[in-house]
Amino acid sequence: MSIKFSITRQSKKSRARLGVISTPHGDLETPALVTVATQASVKALTSEQAAAAGSRMLIANTLHLYLKPGQKIVKAAGGLHEFMQWKGPMMTDSGGFQVFSLGFGRDFGMGKILKEKSEARIGARAKPKLLTINEDGVLFTSYLDGKKIFMGPKDSIRIQEALGADIIFAFDECTSPIADRAYTMAAMERTHRWARVCLDAQRTKQALFGIVQGGKFPDLRRRSAKIIGDMPFPGFGIGGEFGDDKRTMSSMIEAVVKELPAGKPRHLLGIGHPEDIRRIVKEGIDTFDCTAPTHYARHGTAFTSAGRIDIGKSKYRRDQKPLDPKCGCPVCGTYSRAYICHLARAKEMTAATLLTMHNLHYFNGLVAEVRRDIRRGKI
């Protein structure tokens, strides 16, 4: 096995815990944010800049890298670490999220968390417009050229083995927040069957994590956690959506965590806004990934101790303060709001770089503070 996980402190107030995931590319203190590097790049940053912003582990995406540049090119370069010159640990997502995002997500124009209530429902016989899902896998329509591309559990594992990340994930089907119980159950059971195929297909010593599904239905979540938890995975991902909003997320994560083996790491896929972090850590999540730091930066938003700042607004044109006077990142120690406002309004690429560096530093700082609070017995 290519990773080891040790729990160094268990909270007496919650399910929160401190730990260390040891990988061939170094150790990761948990809980930790895993920075998203979808196409072998943290958007707007070099690998060195991402590390300087406090990122310690990255997660790249299997389907996107399969489409470009292709896993053969990455493998010939020595794997993801050498290809992108990243020195720390890495994960690759399986492509299962794209079963949702390029399928029903695109059809209905929605993400994992609904921004507003929807009357639409996805029933047991529903089919996405640009995907075909069957027992063997998924026939995608490429967003690059419209070609049909098939990926099943065996294919996902082969691609991830070629990419060479320390932690890889079983191929799954991420369901939509408007999927009904019948559809969610069918997708969950298919995910369980694919998990067994992935285990049988693996040929490397990479750490293969199974993924829990079950959507917004607590009993399905518990069932999925029990079934996936009984399989010989060295760690687990918790995927899919958690209902129409985040209010039920804590209880849903609690239900899953109670069924998973206590001594193995738990990764929450695609959740991690600032208001989420303490909540999910208290429920026993060890690692999580979220696009918020980079996505918001590219759209001109800085996360600060006083809330979000839309730096492109005219009121910041003459503001000589740093983005966040309480922040110790290199951006806040060097550049003013006025300068970054100018860059954003001028559509200079440097604006995204500076905002991304700051946001990642801010998010990683929040998680470091959570680790300190667990250590002090406050969480």
N, C-alpha and C positions, 0 to 999 in steps of 0.2 A: 504494500500500500504506500502511495506516494505522499500521504499527509498523516499527521498525528494531531489529535485535539486533546488538550488538557484544560480542565476547569480549575481555575486558581482561586475563585471566590464565588460562593453562592449567597445571594442576598437573603436576609431573614425577613424582609418586608415585601418581597415580590418574587417573581420567577426570574428576575434579572440575574445575570452572572457575568463574571469576568473569565476570560479564557485566552488560550493561545492556539492558533492553527499553525502548525509547522509544515512547511512545504519545501520542495527542492530549491525554491527561489527565495527562501527566507521565511521568517515568522511574522504572523499577523496577530496583534493584540485585538481581542474582541471584547465588547461589541465594536463593530467597525462598519463604516460606509465603504462599499465597493464602487469605485468610480466607473461610470459607463464609458466604454471605448468601442462603440459598436463596430466600426470598420477598421479596427486596429489603430484607433486614434481617439484621444480625448479631444473633442472638437475645439478648435482654436488654439490648442496647446501642443507643445512638444512633449515627449515623454519626460524629459528632464523638468519641464515646467510643472507638469502634473505632480511629480514627486515633490517639488519645492512647495507646492500648495498643500502638502500633507497627505496626498493619496498614497496608499500602501498596497492596495490590490485593485486590479482592473477587471472588468467583464466585457468581452467582445461577443459578437453574434455570429453564429454558425451560418445561417442562411445568407446574410449580407456578405460575409467573406467568401462563401461558396460562389456567389454571383460575381464578385469582384474582390480581389484579383484571382480568386480560385485557390483552393487549399494546396494544390500542387506547387504553386509559386511560393506560398508561405512555407511549406515544408522544405522546399529546396533552399530557402534562405536560412534554415535552421530552426523553424518554428516561430510562433508569434513573438517570443521574447527577443530573439535575434532580429527578426524582421522589423520590429518597431523600436528596438533598443530600450525595452522596459526591463528593469533589473529585479522587480519584485514579483510576488505571486500573481497569477491570472486565473480567471474563470472564462469559460465560453458557455453562453446560453445555447440551448439545443436547436432553436428555430421554432419551438412550440408556441411562443408568443405571437409569431407572425401568422400562425394558423388563425388567430383571432384578428390581429391588426390588419392583415391583408385580405381577410375574409369578411365576417360580419361587422368588424370594426369599421372597415372602409364602406361597406354597404349602408350602414346606419349613421356614419359620421360620428362615432363615439369612441371613448377610451374605456379603461377598466373601471373608472369611477365616473358615474353619470354627473354631468354638470347641471342637469335639470331632469325632472321626472319625465319618463317616456311611457306612452301607452303601448308602444310596439312590443311584441313578444316573439321569441324564437322558439318554435315548437319542435317536437321530436323529429319531424320529417323535413324540417327546413334545411335549405342548402345555400351556402354563400354563392354569390355570382361569379367570383373569379377563382374559386377553389373547388376541388373535388376531394372529399375526405372519405376514405374507406378503411377497411381493416388493415391494409398493408401500409398505409401512409397518406400523404397529401400531395395532390397535383396542384402546384402553384402556377399562377400566371406571373411571369417575371415583370417587375415594375420598370425594368430597363428597356426591354425590347418586345415584351408581350409573348415571349416563348413560354411553352409549358415545361415546367421543371418538377420532377417527382422527388420527394424526400420522405423516407420512412424511418423507423427507428434504427435499422442497421446502417442506413446511409448517414444519418446524423452522427452516429458513433464513429463511423469511418472518417468523416470530415473532421470531427473534433479530435480524433487521434492524430490526424495529419497536422492540425493547427497546433497541437502540443501544449495546451494550457494545463495548469496543475490540477484544476477542478473542472470537470465537465458535467453536463446534465443529461438525464434521460429525455428522450423525445416525448412530448405530451401535447395535449390539446387544451389551450387556454380558452375558457368559455366567456361569452359575453355577459354583461350585467343584466341583459334583458332575456337571457335564455331561461326557458321554463324548467321545471324539475325533471321532466322526462328527457329533454335534450341534455341537461347537465349530467344526469346519471349515466346516459349512454356515453358521453364524452369522457367521464371519469373512468368508467369501466374499460374503455378503449385505452386510456392513459395507463391503467394498471397492466393491461396485456402488453402494451408497448414497453413498459418498464422491464418486464421479464425478458423481452426480446433484446433490449439494450444490454442487460446483464450478461446474457448468453453471447452477445456479439462482441463484447469488449475484449481486446487483445493486449492492451497496454496496462501499465501500472498507475495511470492517472486515476484520481479519485472521482468516481462516478456517483453523483448524487441523484436520488430519486425525487420525483416531484409530486406533492400532494395537491389534488384538485378537489372539486366538490362545490364550487361556486358559493352562493349565498345561503346554502342549506346546511345548517349545523350538523345534522345527522349524517349527511353525505361527507362533510369535511372530516368528521370523526372516523367514518368508515374508511375513507381514503387514507387517512393518517395511520390507521391500524394496519391496513393491507400493505402500504408502502413501507411503513416502519418495520414490518416483519421480514422484509426483503433485505438481503445482505449488502445494503448500501452503506458507505462510510459516513454519509451525511445526507441532508435532505433540503430540498427547496420547497417553499410554500408558494404556489402560483395561483393564477386566476384572479377573480374579483371577489369582493367581500360585501356585495349588496349595493343598494342604490346610493349609499353615502358611506362615510367613514365612521359613523357612530357605532356601528356594530362590529367594527374591525377587531377591537380588543377581545371581545368575547369569542369571536371566531378563531383568532390566533390561539387563545387559551385552550379552546376545544382541541385544536390540532396538536399543540405542544404536549398536552397531557397524554396523547397517544403515541408520541414519538419516543424512541430510546433517549434517555436523559444524557447519556455520555457521548452523543454525536452532535456535530454542529448543525444549526438550522439557519437557512438563508431565506429571507423574504424577498421575493422577486418583484421589482418594480414599484416599491413603496418606500417613501423616505423624505417627505417634505419636513421642514423644521418642526411643525406641530405634531408630526407623527413619531418623531424619533424616541422620545421618552416613553410614549405609549407602547410602542412595539418592543422596546428593550425590556420594559417591565414585564412583558408577557413571555420573555425567554428567547427572543430573537438574538442571534449571535452576529450575523452579517446581513446587510440589505443593500440593494442598489436602487438608484433613482436618477432620472435624467434632469431633475429640476435645476441643479447648480449650473449645468452647461446650457440647457434649453433656455432658461430665463435670461442667462447672460447674453446669448445671441439675440435676444429680443429687447435688450437694453435695461434689464432689471437686475439690481443688486440686492441681495439679502443682507440686512444689517441688524444690529441689536435693537434698533428702533423701528424695525419693520422693513418692508420692501420699498425700494427707491426706483422710480422710472427715470433714469438719469438723462434721458433725452428731452425732458420737459424744460421749457424756457427758464423756469425759476432757478435752474442750476447753472445758468450760463456764466454767472459772476460769483458763484459759490466757491470760495477758496478752501473750504474744509475738506478733509478726506471723505471717502464714501461712508466710513464708519469711524468716528473718533475713538471708539473703544477697541478697534481692530488692530492687531499687530502684524498684518500681512504686508509684504513688500509693496503692494499697490497702494495701500492706505498710508504707508510710510513715505511714499514718493510723489504720488499724483493727486491733484485736486479734483473735486467734483466738476469744476468748470472745464478742466481739460478733457475729462472723460465725456462730459456732456458735448463738448465740441466734436470729439471723435465720433460719438454716436450720431449726432445730427449731420455730420459730414459723411456718414456711412463708411468710415475708415475701419478696416479689419481689426486694427489694434484695439478698438473699443471692446470687441468680443473677447480678445485675449485678456485684457486687464480685468474685465468683469468676471470672466470664467475663473481666473486665478483667485480673485477675491472671494467669489462664491464658494469655490471648493475649500479654500482656507476656512471660511465661515462654517460650512457644514462639518468639516473634519474637526473644527474646534468644538462645535456642539457635541459631537460624539465623544471627544476627549473629556469634556466636562461631565458627561454622563458616566464615563468610566471612573472618573474621580469620585463622583457621588456614590457609585456602587461601592468603591473602596472605602469610603467614609461611613458607609451604612445609612446613607440618606435615601437610597432607592431600594 
